[in-house]
Amino acid sequence: MDVKTWLALAAVAMAQPALAAPKTVAKDARLWAAAEAARPDQLKLLEQVVNIDSGTGDVEGGRKVADVLVPRLEALGFQVERIPAEAPDLADNLVATLKGTGKGRILMIGHLDTVFGPGTAAQRPFKIVGDHAMGPGVSDEKGGVVEGVYALKILHDLGFKDFKQIVFLIESSEERGSPGTRGLIDKLLKDADVELNLEPGDPPDAATVWRKGSNVIVVDVAGKAAHAGVAPHEGRNAADELMHQLDSIKPFPKFGDGMTLNLTLLNAGSRYNIIPDTAQATLNLRVRDKGQVDAVMSALEASAKAPSIEGTTVTVHRDTSYPPLPNNAATDALADRAAAIYAGLGRTLGRGGNGGASESALANEAGVAALDGLGPVGGGFHSDLEYLDLTTLTPRLYLLAKLIQDVAVNPPPPAN
């Protein structure tokens, strides 16, 4: 670019109006006081549910968590239904509904399932270390679910009824892509103006405005078994062929803000002295755009058609967990409203995204404005380092309660 062109472009840029400073919604003293007063009980409830194992598929654990939450929601006037999961071996979903006198239709979504197995809560129960609460599922997502309960309690205690309805879905299979809830989510979205998702906020203090879509790809190889010592030449080694097949994923990135493709499970054979006749690899594909799936599947399917070991066969299967939540105007508008509320507390609400999928993508596809990452800030998810940042506990509770009031009175237009 020559200097003359650069100066012309610079002049155009300088002529553009400056971006308006974020608006500020004045701090609601009554609501803030209620959020502060709720803190001790909020932490007690959080400790109670974190100390109940409720990994996806733990039907009894899910029931126990529900038994704690249902009476609290019913005490606020909600009609609570326990709805059986749409897939086997999953806990019931909870749908709590409250009718009001206004016009906004709000759907809040949280999940009670975690990625942790039975016995985890006993091994490392809820504890507070400095400004961090720790324990299995403390942020992902029991902290958000508890925040949702207390936001509704605050609004109930303040006598707020200026909404058409509030529906709080607490589902039981989000960590597996919501196989037990898809039909229910679709149904609830048809009667909603906005979806507020209680996944944890990202450090240092951000809402989530984009998410990657999640796909599971399984590569299966069938070969021929043989004695590994006496007649290995008679076998067709499925494991060797699988390693060849996995060469096709090497060009794709494993980390970053764009598409990622990672090998997560690998299985082959049955005994050390038998040439394996079966082998399987499971891949986790995260995408910012649906079209990115095609490039990966094309590479895998092309490789599957040309196995390197004669006599082996390769099949590739893909399951979609969640679509991506792209950057979009409806979510940005909700983030602006949330940022204005937060500014009233003298806090800055960042915005970003990550590779974790969620129900907000389904809301966006259904044309419902959605904002994600409204739970307390956390980190270390899906590990024994998971934590909830207690410095955000009360501000995030205030934010959620005030945002519910805002969208109840002024519901957003359809997302698309």
GUBA-16355 format. One record per residue (C-alpha): residue in one letter; x, y, z. Coordinates in Angstrom, 3 decimals. Example, Ala and Ser with C-alpha at 12.3 -4.5 7.8 and 13.67 -1.06 7.14 Angstrom:
+----+----------+----------+----------+
: aa :       px :       py :       pz :
+----+----------+----------+----------+
:  a :   12.300 :   -4.500 :    7.800 :
:  s :   13.670 :   -1.060 :    7.140 :
+----+----------+----------+----------+
This chain:
+----+----------+----------+----------+
: aa :       px :       py :       pz :
+----+----------+----------+----------+
:  m :    0.000 :    0.000 :    0.000 :
:  d :    1.452 :    3.405 :   -0.968 :
:  v :    1.551 :    6.352 :    1.424 :
:  k :   -1.157 :    8.272 :   -0.449 :
:  t :   -3.621 :    5.377 :   -0.168 :
:  w :   -2.740 :    4.835 :    3.491 :
:  l :   -3.408 :    8.511 :    4.311 :
:  a :   -6.755 :    8.367 :    2.523 :
:  l :   -7.835 :    5.298 :    4.483 :
:  a :   -6.642 :    6.852 :    7.719 :
:  a :   -8.696 :    9.959 :    7.030 :
:  v :  -11.805 :    7.823 :    6.492 :
:  a :  -11.155 :    5.959 :    9.734 :
:  m :  -10.698 :    9.181 :   11.679 :
:  a :  -13.985 :   10.468 :   10.302 :
:  q :  -15.903 :    7.512 :   11.763 :
:  p :  -17.726 :    8.208 :   15.037 :
:  a :  -16.017 :    6.829 :   18.122 :
:  l :  -17.572 :    3.806 :   19.767 :
:  a :  -19.961 :    4.816 :   22.506 :
:  a :  -18.821 :    4.141 :   26.034 :
:  p :  -20.645 :    1.230 :   27.659 :
:  k :  -23.900 :    2.245 :   29.282 :
:  t :  -24.262 :    1.782 :   33.002 :
:  v :  -27.328 :    0.519 :   34.799 :
:  a :  -27.380 :    2.101 :   38.223 :
:  k :  -26.733 :   -0.284 :   41.081 :
:  d :  -29.935 :   -1.597 :   42.639 :
:  a :  -29.236 :   -1.256 :   46.360 :
:  r :  -32.024 :   -3.586 :   47.461 :
:  l :  -31.028 :   -6.309 :   45.043 :
:  w :  -27.344 :   -5.995 :   45.939 :
:  a :  -28.134 :   -6.220 :   49.640 :
:  a :  -30.200 :   -9.335 :   48.985 :
:  a :  -27.356 :  -10.904 :   47.001 :
:  e :  -24.892 :  -10.201 :   49.796 :
:  a :  -27.264 :  -11.590 :   52.420 :
:  a :  -27.736 :  -14.776 :   50.366 :
:  r :  -24.034 :  -15.640 :   50.353 :
:  p :  -23.847 :  -17.887 :   53.481 :
:  d :  -26.859 :  -19.978 :   52.469 :
:  q :  -25.728 :  -20.030 :   48.839 :
:  l :  -22.426 :  -21.558 :   49.926 :
:  k :  -24.181 :  -24.086 :   52.182 :
:  l :  -26.355 :  -25.273 :   49.311 :
:  l :  -23.331 :  -25.401 :   47.014 :
:  e :  -21.471 :  -27.565 :   49.524 :
:  q :  -24.461 :  -29.863 :   49.874 :
:  v :  -24.860 :  -30.564 :   46.152 :
:  v :  -21.120 :  -30.765 :   45.400 :
:  n :  -20.844 :  -33.472 :   48.053 :
:  i :  -23.339 :  -35.620 :   46.151 :
:  d :  -21.819 :  -37.607 :   43.278 :
:  s :  -23.882 :  -37.043 :   40.144 :
:  g :  -21.752 :  -38.011 :   37.177 :
:  t :  -23.644 :  -38.429 :   33.931 :
:  g :  -25.443 :  -41.760 :   34.157 :
:  d :  -25.498 :  -41.820 :   37.966 :
:  v :  -29.271 :  -42.072 :   38.229 :
:  e :  -29.356 :  -42.294 :   42.006 :
:  g :  -26.938 :  -39.381 :   42.428 :
:  g :  -29.009 :  -37.258 :   40.087 :
:  r :  -32.116 :  -38.087 :   42.081 :
:  k :  -30.406 :  -37.058 :   45.307 :
:  v :  -29.394 :  -33.679 :   43.870 :
:  a :  -32.927 :  -33.194 :   42.566 :
:  d :  -34.335 :  -34.033 :   45.997 :
:  v :  -32.329 :  -31.126 :   47.410 :
:  l :  -33.326 :  -28.625 :   44.712 :
:  v :  -36.994 :  -29.412 :   44.115 :
:  p :  -38.342 :  -28.304 :   47.533 :
:  r :  -36.438 :  -25.028 :   47.274 :
:  l :  -37.951 :  -24.236 :   43.882 :
:  e :  -41.427 :  -25.284 :   44.982 :
:  a :  -41.114 :  -22.953 :   47.986 :
:  l :  -40.698 :  -20.096 :   45.472 :
:  g :  -43.982 :  -20.970 :   43.782 :
:  f :  -42.531 :  -22.953 :   40.876 :
:  q :  -44.335 :  -25.954 :   39.484 :
:  v :  -41.586 :  -28.560 :   39.232 :
:  e :  -41.730 :  -31.616 :   36.975 :
:  r :  -39.323 :  -34.526 :   36.992 :
:  i :  -39.168 :  -35.506 :   33.354 :
:  p :  -37.596 :  -38.855 :   32.420 :
:  a :  -34.527 :  -38.651 :   30.227 :
:  e :  -34.897 :  -39.379 :   26.532 :
:  a :  -32.089 :  -41.951 :   26.649 :
:  p :  -31.555 :  -44.933 :   28.977 :
:  d :  -29.555 :  -44.920 :   32.207 :
:  l :  -29.790 :  -41.185 :   32.827 :
:  a :  -31.299 :  -39.264 :   35.725 :
:  d :  -34.534 :  -37.334 :   35.369 :
:  n :  -34.486 :  -33.754 :   34.132 :
:  l :  -36.100 :  -31.014 :   36.205 :
:  v :  -38.355 :  -28.389 :   34.650 :
:  a :  -39.453 :  -25.647 :   37.038 :
:  t :  -42.050 :  -23.180 :   35.721 :
:  l :  -43.404 :  -19.971 :   37.221 :
:  k :  -46.024 :  -17.714 :   35.643 :
:  g :  -45.924 :  -13.945 :   36.115 :
:  t :  -47.852 :  -10.856 :   35.059 :
:  g :  -45.524 :   -9.436 :   32.387 :
:  k :  -44.466 :  -10.339 :   28.841 :
:  g :  -40.936 :  -11.762 :   28.836 :
:  r :  -40.493 :  -15.530 :   28.496 :
:  i :  -37.201 :  -16.619 :   30.057 :
:  l :  -35.546 :  -20.017 :   29.829 :
:  m :  -32.640 :  -20.653 :   32.184 :
:  i :  -30.593 :  -23.796 :   31.635 :
:  g :  -28.177 :  -25.516 :   33.980 :
:  h :  -27.025 :  -29.093 :   34.426 :
:  l :  -26.599 :  -31.238 :   37.509 :
:  d :  -24.422 :  -33.927 :   35.932 :
:  t :  -20.637 :  -33.886 :   36.205 :
:  v :  -17.820 :  -35.857 :   34.558 :
:  f :  -16.780 :  -37.525 :   37.816 :
:  g :  -17.447 :  -41.107 :   38.877 :
:  p :  -18.892 :  -42.527 :   42.088 :
:  g :  -16.784 :  -41.929 :   45.173 :
:  t :  -15.186 :  -38.711 :   43.938 :
:  a :  -17.072 :  -36.481 :   46.374 :
:  a :  -15.908 :  -38.614 :   49.298 :
:  q :  -12.308 :  -38.481 :   48.081 :
:  r :  -12.207 :  -34.721 :   47.651 :
:  p :  -15.302 :  -33.089 :   49.141 :
:  f :  -16.223 :  -29.426 :   48.939 :
:  k :  -13.689 :  -27.138 :   50.549 :
:  i :  -12.705 :  -23.486 :   50.520 :
:  v :   -9.081 :  -22.554 :   49.966 :
:  g :   -8.551 :  -18.799 :   50.045 :
:  d :  -10.810 :  -17.275 :   47.399 :
:  h :  -11.536 :  -20.619 :   45.769 :
:  a :  -14.259 :  -23.165 :   46.439 :
:  m :  -13.222 :  -26.607 :   45.254 :
:  g :  -14.848 :  -29.977 :   44.676 :
:  p :  -16.211 :  -32.130 :   41.832 :
:  g :  -18.548 :  -30.065 :   39.679 :
:  v :  -18.249 :  -26.985 :   41.892 :
:  s :  -18.164 :  -24.735 :   38.810 :
:  d :  -19.227 :  -27.092 :   36.051 :
:  e :  -21.983 :  -26.651 :   36.802 :
:  k :  -23.336 :  -26.887 :   40.314 :
:  g :  -22.184 :  -23.359 :   41.119 :
:  g :  -24.318 :  -22.049 :   38.257 :
:  v :  -27.347 :  -24.131 :   39.230 :
:  v :  -27.160 :  -22.891 :   42.815 :
:  e :  -26.765 :  -19.331 :   41.551 :
:  g :  -29.924 :  -19.817 :   39.479 :
:  v :  -31.884 :  -20.989 :   42.525 :
:  y :  -30.786 :  -17.995 :   44.574 :
:  a :  -31.408 :  -15.469 :   41.797 :
:  l :  -34.975 :  -16.735 :   41.646 :
:  k :  -35.248 :  -16.600 :   45.425 :
:  i :  -34.090 :  -12.982 :   45.499 :
:  l :  -36.635 :  -11.983 :   42.848 :
:  h :  -39.361 :  -13.884 :   44.710 :
:  d :  -38.513 :  -12.189 :   47.996 :
:  l :  -38.505 :   -8.766 :   46.309 :
:  g :  -41.952 :   -9.463 :   44.853 :
:  f :  -40.842 :   -9.299 :   41.214 :
:  k :  -43.536 :  -10.705 :   38.897 :
:  d :  -43.101 :   -8.610 :   35.744 :
:  f :  -42.506 :  -11.580 :   33.421 :
:  k :  -44.785 :  -13.867 :   31.461 :
:  q :  -42.982 :  -16.983 :   32.601 :
:  i :  -39.663 :  -18.206 :   33.880 :
:  v :  -38.654 :  -21.784 :   33.108 :
:  f :  -35.606 :  -23.282 :   34.802 :
:  l :  -34.373 :  -26.458 :   33.114 :
:  i :  -31.872 :  -28.456 :   35.153 :
:  e :  -30.775 :  -31.283 :   32.909 :
:  s :  -28.924 :  -34.489 :   33.637 :
:  s :  -26.796 :  -35.322 :   30.564 :
:  e :  -25.108 :  -32.153 :   29.307 :
:  e :  -21.646 :  -33.627 :   29.723 :
:  r :  -22.510 :  -36.221 :   27.071 :
:  g :  -24.116 :  -33.752 :   24.690 :
:  s :  -27.605 :  -33.826 :   26.252 :
:  p :  -28.815 :  -37.130 :   24.745 :
:  g :  -31.505 :  -37.262 :   27.415 :
:  t :  -32.792 :  -33.743 :   26.844 :
:  r :  -32.705 :  -32.757 :   23.169 :
:  g :  -36.424 :  -33.064 :   22.515 :
:  l :  -37.228 :  -31.303 :   25.770 :
:  i :  -34.877 :  -28.416 :   25.005 :
:  d :  -36.407 :  -28.001 :   21.549 :
:  k :  -39.878 :  -27.896 :   23.092 :
:  l :  -38.961 :  -25.340 :   25.760 :
:  l :  -37.206 :  -23.070 :   23.265 :
:  k :  -40.435 :  -22.733 :   21.278 :
:  d :  -41.927 :  -20.848 :   24.227 :
:  a :  -38.951 :  -18.642 :   25.107 :
:  d :  -37.737 :  -15.173 :   24.186 :
:  v :  -34.300 :  -15.615 :   25.710 :
:  e :  -32.034 :  -18.381 :   26.998 :
:  l :  -29.717 :  -17.642 :   29.912 :
:  n :  -27.113 :  -20.343 :   30.405 :
:  l :  -25.506 :  -20.970 :   33.785 :
:  e :  -22.218 :  -22.441 :   32.616 :
:  p :  -19.280 :  -20.882 :   34.506 :
:  g :  -17.829 :  -17.567 :   33.462 :
:  d :  -14.261 :  -17.557 :   32.203 :
:  p :  -11.400 :  -15.894 :   34.102 :
:  p :  -10.884 :  -13.179 :   34.927 :
:  d :  -14.601 :  -12.282 :   34.620 :
:  a :  -16.126 :  -12.907 :   31.203 :
:  a :  -19.412 :  -13.990 :   29.683 :
:  t :  -19.372 :  -16.500 :   26.833 :
:  v :  -20.480 :  -15.172 :   23.446 :
:  w :  -19.222 :  -18.011 :   21.245 :
:  r :  -18.638 :  -21.709 :   21.643 :
:  k :  -17.303 :  -24.466 :   19.465 :
:  g :  -19.515 :  -27.260 :   18.240 :
:  s :  -18.645 :  -30.757 :   19.419 :
:  n :  -18.477 :  -33.940 :   17.321 :
:  v :  -17.440 :  -37.494 :   18.175 :
:  i :  -15.796 :  -39.471 :   15.359 :
:  v :  -15.159 :  -43.205 :   15.698 :
:  v :  -12.766 :  -45.056 :   13.394 :
:  d :  -13.190 :  -48.849 :   13.445 :
:  v :  -10.820 :  -51.331 :   11.823 :
:  a :  -11.609 :  -55.000 :   11.274 :
:  g :   -8.716 :  -57.362 :   10.577 :
:  k :   -7.957 :  -61.031 :   11.145 :
:  a :   -6.717 :  -62.670 :   14.337 :
:  a :   -3.738 :  -65.063 :   14.369 :
:  h :   -1.224 :  -66.504 :   16.802 :
:  a :    1.348 :  -63.767 :   17.321 :
:  g :    4.209 :  -66.280 :   17.710 :
:  v :    3.316 :  -69.251 :   15.557 :
:  a :    1.581 :  -67.686 :   12.557 :
:  p :    1.595 :  -63.874 :   12.671 :
:  h :    1.751 :  -63.830 :    8.868 :
:  e :   -1.744 :  -65.290 :    8.747 :
:  g :   -3.174 :  -62.327 :   10.630 :
:  r :   -4.293 :  -58.914 :    9.445 :
:  n :   -3.268 :  -56.509 :   12.184 :
:  a :   -6.124 :  -54.104 :   12.875 :
:  a :   -3.991 :  -52.044 :   15.269 :
:  d :   -1.292 :  -51.462 :   12.655 :
:  e :   -3.929 :  -50.400 :   10.162 :
:  l :   -5.512 :  -48.063 :   12.667 :
:  m :   -2.177 :  -46.324 :   13.201 :
:  h :   -1.965 :  -45.836 :    9.458 :
:  q :   -5.479 :  -44.398 :    9.401 :
:  l :   -4.618 :  -41.918 :   12.140 :
:  d :   -1.925 :  -40.413 :    9.918 :
:  s :   -4.771 :  -38.657 :    8.121 :
:  i :   -5.562 :  -36.467 :   11.148 :
:  k :   -2.020 :  -35.146 :   11.604 :
:  p :   -2.545 :  -32.010 :    9.469 :
:  f :   -5.406 :  -30.804 :   11.671 :
:  p :   -4.722 :  -28.569 :   14.714 :
:  k :   -4.948 :  -29.999 :   18.222 :
:  f :   -5.400 :  -26.727 :   20.091 :
:  g :   -6.298 :  -23.070 :   19.545 :
:  d :   -9.400 :  -20.921 :   19.102 :
:  g :  -10.270 :  -22.490 :   15.746 :
:  m :  -11.086 :  -26.052 :   14.801 :
:  t :   -9.360 :  -28.747 :   16.889 :
:  l :   -9.178 :  -32.496 :   16.407 :
:  n :   -7.834 :  -34.772 :   19.131 :
:  l :   -7.492 :  -38.487 :   19.684 :
:  t :   -9.197 :  -39.269 :   23.011 :
:  l :   -9.737 :  -43.049 :   23.134 :
:  l :   -7.746 :  -45.928 :   21.633 :
:  n :   -8.466 :  -49.652 :   21.855 :
:  a :   -7.112 :  -52.735 :   20.114 :
:  g :   -6.852 :  -56.466 :   20.585 :
:  s :   -7.785 :  -58.824 :   23.394 :
:  r :   -4.561 :  -60.664 :   24.414 :
:  y :   -0.858 :  -59.966 :   24.166 :
:  n :   -0.191 :  -63.080 :   22.064 :
:  i :   -2.900 :  -62.582 :   19.438 :
:  i :   -2.672 :  -60.400 :   16.353 :
:  p :   -5.584 :  -57.981 :   16.957 :
:  d :   -8.538 :  -58.390 :   14.662 :
:  t :  -10.265 :  -55.215 :   15.876 :
:  a :   -9.106 :  -51.708 :   16.704 :
:  q :  -10.952 :  -48.498 :   17.415 :
:  a :  -10.062 :  -44.851 :   17.827 :
:  t :  -12.362 :  -42.116 :   19.117 :
:  l :  -11.677 :  -38.555 :   18.047 :
:  n :  -13.088 :  -35.338 :   19.510 :
:  l :  -13.678 :  -32.650 :   16.899 :
:  r :  -14.464 :  -29.068 :   17.918 :
:  v :  -15.440 :  -26.552 :   15.251 :
:  r :  -16.250 :  -22.852 :   15.002 :
:  d :  -18.208 :  -23.444 :   11.807 :
:  k :  -20.230 :  -26.467 :   10.713 :
:  g :  -18.458 :  -26.513 :    7.367 :
:  q :  -15.190 :  -27.419 :    9.065 :
:  v :  -16.570 :  -30.872 :    9.806 :
:  d :  -16.598 :  -31.719 :    6.095 :
:  a :  -12.836 :  -31.272 :    5.694 :
:  v :  -12.103 :  -33.694 :    8.532 :
:  m :  -14.627 :  -36.288 :    7.419 :
:  s :  -13.390 :  -36.122 :    3.824 :
:  a :   -9.823 :  -36.868 :    4.934 :
:  l :  -10.879 :  -39.763 :    7.171 :
:  e :  -13.245 :  -41.286 :    4.638 :
:  a :  -10.668 :  -41.071 :    1.853 :
:  s :   -8.135 :  -42.872 :    4.033 :
:  a :  -10.702 :  -45.494 :    5.006 :
:  k :  -11.189 :  -46.394 :    1.344 :
:  a :   -7.485 :  -47.138 :    0.929 :
:  p :   -6.260 :  -49.306 :    3.817 :
:  s :   -2.556 :  -50.075 :    3.818 :
:  i :   -3.004 :  -53.690 :    4.968 :
:  e :   -4.788 :  -55.935 :    2.522 :
:  g :   -7.666 :  -57.775 :    4.148 :
:  t :   -8.570 :  -55.063 :    6.631 :
:  t :  -11.677 :  -52.896 :    6.416 :
:  v :  -12.157 :  -49.443 :    7.879 :
:  t :  -15.376 :  -47.631 :    8.777 :
:  v :  -15.846 :  -44.066 :   10.023 :
:  h :  -18.857 :  -42.888 :   12.043 :
:  r :  -19.664 :  -39.412 :   13.371 :
:  d :  -22.082 :  -38.261 :   16.077 :
:  t :  -22.830 :  -34.581 :   16.625 :
:  s :  -22.979 :  -33.505 :   20.254 :
:  y :  -23.699 :  -29.779 :   19.868 :
:  p :  -23.521 :  -27.340 :   16.971 :
:  p :  -21.298 :  -24.278 :   17.361 :
:  l :  -22.553 :  -21.047 :   18.895 :
:  p :  -21.167 :  -18.473 :   16.460 :
:  n :  -20.563 :  -14.822 :   17.169 :
:  n :  -23.940 :  -13.222 :   16.516 :
:  a :  -25.755 :   -9.934 :   17.000 :
:  a :  -28.414 :  -11.270 :   19.395 :
:  t :  -25.851 :  -12.652 :   21.835 :
:  d :  -23.751 :   -9.497 :   21.586 :
:  a :  -26.810 :   -7.385 :   22.402 :
:  l :  -27.487 :   -9.470 :   25.512 :
:  a :  -23.821 :   -9.208 :   26.502 :
:  d :  -24.101 :   -5.414 :   26.184 :
:  r :  -27.061 :   -5.426 :   28.565 :
:  a :  -25.218 :   -7.647 :   31.022 :
:  a :  -22.110 :   -5.452 :   30.824 :
:  a :  -24.191 :   -2.368 :   31.603 :
:  i :  -25.579 :   -4.073 :   34.715 :
:  y :  -22.104 :   -5.134 :   35.808 :
:  a :  -20.788 :   -1.631 :   35.244 :
:  g :  -23.251 :   -0.463 :   37.892 :
:  l :  -21.198 :   -2.496 :   40.361 :
:  g :  -18.011 :   -0.890 :   39.129 :
:  r :  -17.020 :   -4.143 :   37.432 :
:  t :  -16.113 :   -4.924 :   33.825 :
:  l :  -17.741 :   -7.908 :   32.163 :
:  g :  -15.441 :   -9.332 :   29.531 :
:  r :  -16.633 :  -11.504 :   26.712 :
:  g :  -15.048 :  -14.435 :   24.967 :
:  g :  -15.519 :  -18.046 :   23.996 :
:  n :  -14.068 :  -21.503 :   24.311 :
:  g :  -14.130 :  -25.049 :   23.045 :
:  g :  -16.715 :  -26.236 :   25.542 :
:  a :  -20.098 :  -26.854 :   23.925 :
:  s :  -23.446 :  -25.975 :   25.520 :
:  e :  -27.207 :  -25.694 :   25.043 :
:  s :  -26.908 :  -22.042 :   24.008 :
:  a :  -25.936 :  -23.233 :   20.534 :
:  l :  -29.297 :  -24.995 :   20.299 :
:  a :  -31.051 :  -21.809 :   21.375 :
:  n :  -29.266 :  -19.797 :   18.707 :
:  e :  -30.214 :  -22.322 :   16.025 :
:  a :  -33.832 :  -22.100 :   17.188 :
:  g :  -33.783 :  -18.312 :   16.777 :
:  v :  -33.781 :  -17.571 :   20.513 :
:  a :  -31.364 :  -14.946 :   21.840 :
:  a :  -28.870 :  -16.644 :   24.158 :
:  l :  -26.153 :  -15.587 :   26.572 :
:  d :  -23.788 :  -18.113 :   28.104 :
:  g :  -21.239 :  -18.195 :   30.910 :
:  l :  -23.484 :  -16.498 :   33.475 :
:  g :  -22.465 :  -18.704 :   36.407 :
:  p :  -19.701 :  -17.758 :   38.834 :
:  v :  -16.230 :  -17.648 :   37.294 :
:  g :  -14.304 :  -20.896 :   37.517 :
:  g :  -11.529 :  -22.977 :   36.024 :
:  g :   -9.764 :  -26.333 :   36.057 :
:  f :  -12.882 :  -27.978 :   34.670 :
:  h :  -13.052 :  -31.781 :   34.349 :
:  s :  -10.086 :  -32.205 :   36.692 :
:  d :   -9.263 :  -32.353 :   40.389 :
:  l :   -8.140 :  -28.718 :   40.092 :
:  e :  -11.649 :  -27.445 :   39.375 :
:  y :  -12.453 :  -24.304 :   41.324 :
:  l :  -15.040 :  -21.556 :   41.712 :
:  d :  -13.787 :  -18.001 :   42.182 :
:  l :  -15.580 :  -16.822 :   45.320 :
:  t :  -14.832 :  -13.162 :   44.567 :
:  t :  -17.373 :  -13.456 :   41.741 :
:  l :  -20.048 :  -15.339 :   43.693 :
:  t :  -22.098 :  -12.334 :   44.830 :
:  p :  -21.505 :  -10.087 :   41.775 :
:  r :  -22.572 :  -12.895 :   39.438 :
:  l :  -25.681 :  -13.589 :   41.534 :
:  y :  -26.609 :   -9.908 :   41.320 :
:  l :  -25.912 :   -9.892 :   37.571 :
:  l :  -28.167 :  -12.871 :   36.892 :
:  a :  -31.049 :  -11.562 :   39.000 :
:  k :  -30.842 :   -8.083 :   37.448 :
:  l :  -30.531 :   -9.493 :   33.917 :
:  i :  -33.648 :  -11.603 :   34.483 :
:  q :  -35.502 :   -8.441 :   35.467 :
:  d :  -34.182 :   -6.625 :   32.411 :
:  v :  -35.108 :   -9.228 :   29.795 :
:  a :  -38.410 :   -9.922 :   31.518 :
:  v :  -39.500 :   -6.315 :   31.062 :
:  n :  -37.808 :   -5.822 :   27.676 :
:  p :  -37.484 :   -9.231 :   25.969 :
:  p :  -35.062 :   -9.353 :   23.059 :
:  p :  -36.281 :   -9.889 :   19.472 :
:  p :  -35.756 :  -13.264 :   17.786 :
:  a :  -32.114 :  -14.079 :   17.112 :
:  n :  -32.577 :  -14.853 :   13.402 :
+----+----------+----------+----------+
